[in-house]
């Protein structure tokens, strides 16, 4: 298998040969090889989210991605799709729109996770008929987060944690009314409708995943498994942190139907070659790549501000 380093050397060779599209050439080569093996359409959706140097709104799943999928799906034939997914998440509403769109285009969808698909990325993965993960692959909780301006800066706060804090404040103030003055500065940062919004967002994400699991991965079953899994993944209390990495074995343990990537060594090598080549693209000014096996690509650019080195 071409390793990360070997694929980088391959790209560098293309650059030395004055190929202005070196990154695209190598990535598209491996995407085509994967499709030739599986006889399925292949799309990779990957964002530069693990480095922490790009604003979240630039690399998150947004409504703009619907245009990206329109580009990547254009011209594809057949009703089977392998979606290689690497994302830290984003908008549940945008994810809903993407799933609605691609489900009108493809009957059989496999989501392949070469490293991690978190939060709304997990939601997108759970809309598949089948998931493929390796020992190095992870999904995450689907409980919603709220971005709040707090006295200590912008914070991503779990919706369920906000609700629990209100309940704690209510109980504490009922037991000790004099503590109200201590709670007011903390609670004043929340708008009056935030509790309702929190519950609505929790219900929205949970119900989406429940519906998708029931319609696809657990199609024809009684719906109990879909409900249990959606409830478990949307409960912040089960994980204590939104960034919890759920491994393939843990994902199987909660009942998800997952195929081991290592079961087919050739498939693993081809998937990881696509992934490594795409991640090299994301080490340029590209911060999001959505591309198919024919070379149709939507590539989002962002000029990353590197820290100034002082003598």
C-alpha positions as a printed NumPy array, in Angstrom:
array([[  0.   ,   0.   ,   0.   ],
       [  1.299,   3.484,  -0.792],
       [  1.885,   5.07 ,   2.599],
       [  1.271,   8.721,   3.483],
       [  4.932,   9.417,   2.713],
       [  4.941,   7.528,  -0.583],
       [  1.873,   9.372,  -1.808],
       [  3.495,  12.679,  -0.848],
       [  6.56 ,  11.662,  -2.878],
       [  4.264,  10.844,  -5.796],
       [  2.707,  14.317,  -5.603],
       [  6.128,  15.949,  -5.356],
       [  7.225,  14.063,  -8.465],
       [  4.213,  15.432, -10.366],
       [  5.11 ,  18.93 ,  -9.195],
       [  8.704,  18.506, -10.405],
       [  7.29 ,  17.438, -13.755],
       [  5.516,  20.818, -13.907],
       [  2.041,  19.384, -13.392],
       [ -0.014,  22.331, -12.049],
       [ -2.737,  19.91 , -10.899],
       [ -0.416,  17.476,  -9.097],
       [ -2.623,  17.08 ,  -6.028],
       [ -5.742,  16.522,  -8.132],
       [ -3.975,  14.076, -10.452],
       [ -2.836,  11.813,  -7.633],
       [ -6.086,  12.007,  -5.656],
       [ -8.211,  11.282,  -8.721],
       [ -5.991,   8.346,  -9.646],
       [ -6.699,   6.628,  -6.328],
       [-10.4  ,   7.485,  -6.399],
       [-10.665,   5.844,  -9.81 ],
       [ -8.79 ,   2.745,  -8.611],
       [-11.202,   2.389,  -5.685],
       [-14.244,   2.616,  -7.944],
       [-12.736,   0.072, -10.34 ],
       [-12.505,  -2.361,  -7.426],
       [-15.947,  -1.795,  -5.894],
       [-17.927,  -1.057,  -9.088],
       [-19.665,   1.631,  -7.049],
       [-19.617,   5.398,  -7.332],
       [-17.175,   7.019,  -4.908],
       [-17.309,  10.463,  -3.318],
       [-14.949,  11.709,  -0.652],
       [-16.043,  14.49 ,   1.695],
       [-13.13 ,  15.664,   3.816],
       [-12.387,  18.817,   5.797],
       [ -9.295,  20.191,   7.494],
       [-10.776,  20.003,  10.979],
       [ -8.206,  18.091,  13.014],
       [ -5.495,  20.769,  12.903],
       [ -7.49 ,  23.444,  14.73 ],
       [ -6.171,  26.262,  12.544],
       [ -9.295,  26.992,  10.468],
       [-12.467,  28.752,  11.734],
       [-15.221,  26.235,  12.448],
       [-17.724,  27.925,  10.122],
       [-15.344,  27.38 ,   7.186],
       [-14.907,  23.629,   7.626],
       [-18.247,  22.62 ,   9.166],
       [-21.087,  20.902,   7.34 ],
       [-23.189,  23.773,   5.97 ],
       [-25.844,  24.379,   3.335],
       [-23.043,  25.295,   0.922],
       [-22.114,  21.615,   0.887],
       [-25.321,  20.826,  -0.955],
       [-23.833,  22.627,  -3.966],
       [-20.669,  20.583,  -3.48 ],
       [-22.619,  17.324,  -3.585],
       [-24.468,  18.508,  -6.681],
       [-21.089,  18.958,  -8.375],
       [-19.764,  15.62 ,  -7.14 ],
       [-22.884,  13.688,  -8.144],
       [-23.213,  15.267, -11.595],
       [-22.676,  12.692, -14.319],
       [-22.538,   9.673, -12.024],
       [-24.379,   6.599, -13.233],
       [-25.795,   3.798, -11.126],
       [-27.579,   3.791,  -7.778],
       [-24.741,   2.674,  -5.478],
       [-22.497,   5.089,  -3.616],
       [-19.494,   4.814,  -1.324],
       [-19.151,   8.042,   0.665],
       [-15.755,   8.435,   2.332],
       [-16.328,  10.782,   5.246],
       [-13.879,  12.82 ,   7.333],
       [-15.503,  15.713,   9.197],
       [-15.857,  17.228,  12.632],
       [-19.549,  17.921,  12.046],
       [-21.634,  21.039,  11.625],
       [-25.28 ,  21.889,  11.021],
       [-27.863,  19.175,  11.644],
       [-30.247,  21.055,   9.347],
       [-27.699,  21.072,   6.51 ],
       [-27.017,  17.39 ,   7.116],
       [-30.741,  16.701,   6.808],
       [-30.795,  18.477,   3.437],
       [-27.74 ,  16.563,   2.192],
       [-29.216,  13.204,   3.199],
       [-32.527,  14.082,   1.543],
       [-30.687,  14.94 ,  -1.678],
       [-28.303,  11.999,  -1.932],
       [-31.034,   9.546,  -0.952],
       [-32.986,  10.637,  -4.036],
       [-29.92 ,   9.832,  -6.142],
       [-28.738,   6.542,  -4.648],
       [-30.543,   3.49 ,  -3.29 ],
       [-27.524,   1.765,  -1.742],
       [-25.139,   3.956,   0.272],
       [-22.089,   2.854,   2.241],
       [-20.274,   5.36 ,   4.445],
       [-16.576,   4.653,   4.907],
       [-14.801,   6.371,   7.812],
       [-11.003,   6.338,   7.392],
       [-10.38 ,   8.386,  10.552],
       [-13.302,  10.212,  12.151],
       [-16.805,  11.489,  11.395],
       [-18.028,  13.358,  14.456],
       [-21.237,  15.076,  15.593],
       [-23.291,  15.912,  12.463],
       [-20.756,  13.802,  10.559],
       [-21.882,  10.846,  12.668],
       [-25.473,  11.722,  11.835],
       [-24.63 ,  11.656,   8.131],
       [-22.919,   8.289,   8.546],
       [-25.994,   6.883,  10.293],
       [-28.075,   7.616,   7.191],
       [-26.161,   4.86 ,   5.366],
       [-27.286,   1.332,   4.624],
       [-23.907,   0.141,   5.856],
       [-20.899,   1.652,   7.598],
       [-17.299,   0.584,   7.114],
       [-14.787,   1.404,   9.845],
       [-11.25 ,   0.351,  10.677],
       [ -9.348,   0.023,  13.92 ],
       [ -8.35 ,   3.67 ,  13.41 ],
       [-11.906,   4.928,  12.774],
       [-14.221,   6.812,  15.108],
       [-17.695,   8.313,  15.308],
       [-19.028,  10.537,  18.094],
       [-22.083,  11.641,  20.082],
       [-24.822,  13.526,  18.231],
       [-26.008,  15.776,  21.074],
       [-26.32 ,  19.376,  19.823],
       [-24.019,  22.224,  20.844],
       [-24.782,  25.918,  21.195],
       [-22.159,  28.558,  20.427],
       [-22.459,  31.188,  23.16 ],
       [-20.667,  34.437,  23.892],
       [-19.698,  34.116,  27.541],
       [-17.617,  36.299,  29.894],
       [-14.697,  33.942,  29.224],
       [-15.077,  34.042,  25.451],
       [-16.967,  32.087,  22.777],
       [-17.886,  28.642,  24.079],
       [-19.453,  25.569,  22.515],
       [-21.871,  24.385,  25.189],
       [-23.851,  21.104,  25.064],
       [-27.595,  21.757,  24.941],
       [-28.208,  19.118,  27.575],
       [-25.62 ,  20.695,  29.898],
       [-27.437,  24.044,  29.648],
       [-30.714,  22.39 ,  30.611],
       [-29.117,  20.527,  33.511],
       [-27.517,  23.725,  34.781],
       [-30.907,  25.441,  34.857],
       [-32.394,  22.529,  36.786],
       [-29.523,  22.662,  39.246],
       [-29.98 ,  26.412,  39.687],
       [-33.72 ,  26.003,  40.224],
       [-33.218,  23.393,  42.927],
       [-30.411,  25.281,  44.634],
       [-32.389,  28.541,  44.712],
       [-35.522,  26.78 ,  45.957],
       [-33.533,  25.228,  48.8  ],
       [-31.46 ,  28.347,  49.476],
       [-33.082,  31.548,  48.06 ],
       [-30.079,  33.621,  49.088],
       [-28.015,  31.767,  46.435],
       [-29.977,  33.441,  43.641],
       [-27.488,  36.299,  43.494],
       [-24.691,  33.794,  42.864],
       [-26.531,  32.163,  39.979],
       [-27.729,  35.334,  38.219],
       [-24.411,  36.305,  36.541],
       [-24.079,  32.81 ,  35.108],
       [-27.666,  32.435,  33.95 ],
       [-27.982,  35.955,  32.536],
       [-25.877,  34.988,  29.51 ],
       [-28.669,  32.667,  28.303],
       [-31.598,  34.122,  26.359],
       [-35.166,  33.482,  27.552],
       [-35.925,  30.999,  24.746],
       [-32.696,  29.009,  25.039],
       [-34.159,  26.145,  27.1  ],
       [-36.865,  25.553,  24.498],
       [-34.287,  25.753,  21.718],
       [-32.092,  23.242,  23.536],
       [-34.889,  20.694,  23.816],
       [-35.967,  21.276,  20.214],
       [-32.427,  20.694,  18.913],
       [-32.005,  17.529,  20.988],
       [-35.323,  16.189,  19.677],
       [-34.529,  17.218,  16.089],
       [-31.191,  15.405,  15.89 ],
       [-32.389,  12.324,  17.737],
       [-35.503,  11.971,  15.587],
       [-33.562,  12.424,  12.342],
       [-31.149,   9.638,  13.238],
       [-33.956,   7.402,  14.465],
       [-35.76 ,   7.84 ,  11.149],
       [-32.646,   7.244,   9.046],
       [-31.619,   4.139,  10.979],
       [-35.144,   2.752,  10.694],
       [-35.374,   3.482,   6.972],
       [-31.94 ,   2.217,   5.939],
       [-29.571,   0.344,   8.264],
       [-32.408,  -1.414,  10.122],
       [-34.944,  -1.434,   7.325],
       [-37.634,  -4.05 ,   7.844],
       [-37.03 ,  -4.316,  11.586],
       [-39.413,  -3.189,  14.32 ],
       [-37.698,   0.128,  14.987],
       [-36.618,  -0.672,  18.535],
       [-32.92 ,  -0.795,  17.694],
       [-33.096,   2.496,  15.783],
       [-34.762,   4.169,  18.753],
       [-32.289,   2.78 ,  21.29 ],
       [-29.223,   3.845,  19.3  ],
       [-30.541,   7.337,  18.548],
       [-31.426,   7.849,  22.223],
       [-28.024,   6.63 ,  23.383],
       [-25.971,   8.769,  20.981],
       [-28.02 ,  11.921,  21.644],
       [-27.68 ,  11.686,  25.444],
       [-24.792,  13.905,  26.546],
       [-24.776,  12.19 ,  29.922],
       [-23.573,   8.951,  28.345],
       [-20.326,  10.567,  27.2  ],
       [-19.708,  13.694,  29.359],
       [-17.967,  15.311,  26.376],
       [-19.156,  16.039,  22.845],
       [-15.712,  15.111,  21.538],
       [-15.839,  11.5  ,  22.763],
       [-14.333,   9.181,  20.139],
       [-16.401,   6.016,  19.719],
       [-14.362,   3.167,  18.241],
       [-15.555,   0.454,  15.875],
       [-15.898,  -2.033,  18.737],
       [-17.899,   0.435,  20.827],
       [-20.077,   1.261,  17.831],
       [-20.782,  -2.416,  17.283],
       [-21.538,  -2.846,  20.987],
       [-24.393,  -0.316,  20.83 ],
       [-25.894,  -2.259,  17.927],
       [-24.72 ,  -0.523,  14.766],
       [-24.149,  -2.697,  11.697],
       [-20.539,  -2.089,  10.78 ],
       [-18.166,  -3.909,   8.442],
       [-14.481,  -4.105,   9.367],
       [-12.329,  -2.272,   6.823],
       [ -9.502,  -4.724,   7.558],
       [-11.667,  -7.616,   6.359],
       [-10.663,  -6.785,   2.774],
       [ -7.   ,  -5.769,   2.679],
       [ -7.144,  -4.516,  -0.894],
       [-10.181,  -2.354,  -0.105],
       [ -8.434,  -0.958,   2.962],
       [ -5.349,  -0.04 ,   0.957],
       [ -7.364,   1.696,  -1.741],
       [ -9.534,   3.601,   0.758],
       [ -6.528,   4.796,   2.74 ],
       [ -4.707,   5.801,  -0.439],
       [ -7.651,   8.045,  -1.359],
       [ -7.698,   9.415,   2.176],
       [ -3.955,  10.13 ,   2.334],
       [ -3.984,  11.804,  -1.078],
       [ -6.921,  13.972,  -0.025],
       [ -5.281,  14.934,   3.253],
       [ -2.234,  16.116,   1.308],
       [ -4.596,  18.376,  -0.636],
       [ -5.822,  19.694,   2.708],
       [ -2.26 ,  20.621,   3.638],
       [ -2.421,  23.364,   0.984],
       [ -4.837,  26.316,   0.993],
       [ -7.678,  23.832,   0.434],
       [ -9.703,  23.283,   3.61 ],
       [-12.59 ,  21.192,   2.288],
       [-12.678,  18.68 ,  -0.569],
       [-15.745,  16.984,  -2.065],
       [-14.723,  14.941,  -5.114],
       [-15.865,  11.926,  -7.141],
       [-14.026,   9.239,  -9.102],
       [-14.419,  11.159, -12.365],
       [-12.588,  14.201, -11.05 ],
       [-15.641,  16.376, -10.437],
       [-14.589,  18.396,  -7.415],
       [-15.704,  21.187,  -5.13 ],
       [-12.658,  22.501,  -3.26 ],
       [-13.01 ,  25.259,  -0.695],
       [ -9.976,  27.483,  -0.236],
       [ -8.952,  29.454,   2.833],
       [ -5.747,  31.332,   3.486],
       [ -4.518,  29.95 ,   6.78 ],
       [ -2.748,  32.484,   8.986],
       [  0.462,  30.912,  10.197],
       [  1.972,  32.161,  13.469],
       [  4.751,  34.721,  13.042],
       [  8.128,  33.373,  14.047],
       [ 10.12 ,  35.963,  15.93 ],
       [ 13.917,  35.88 ,  16.194]])
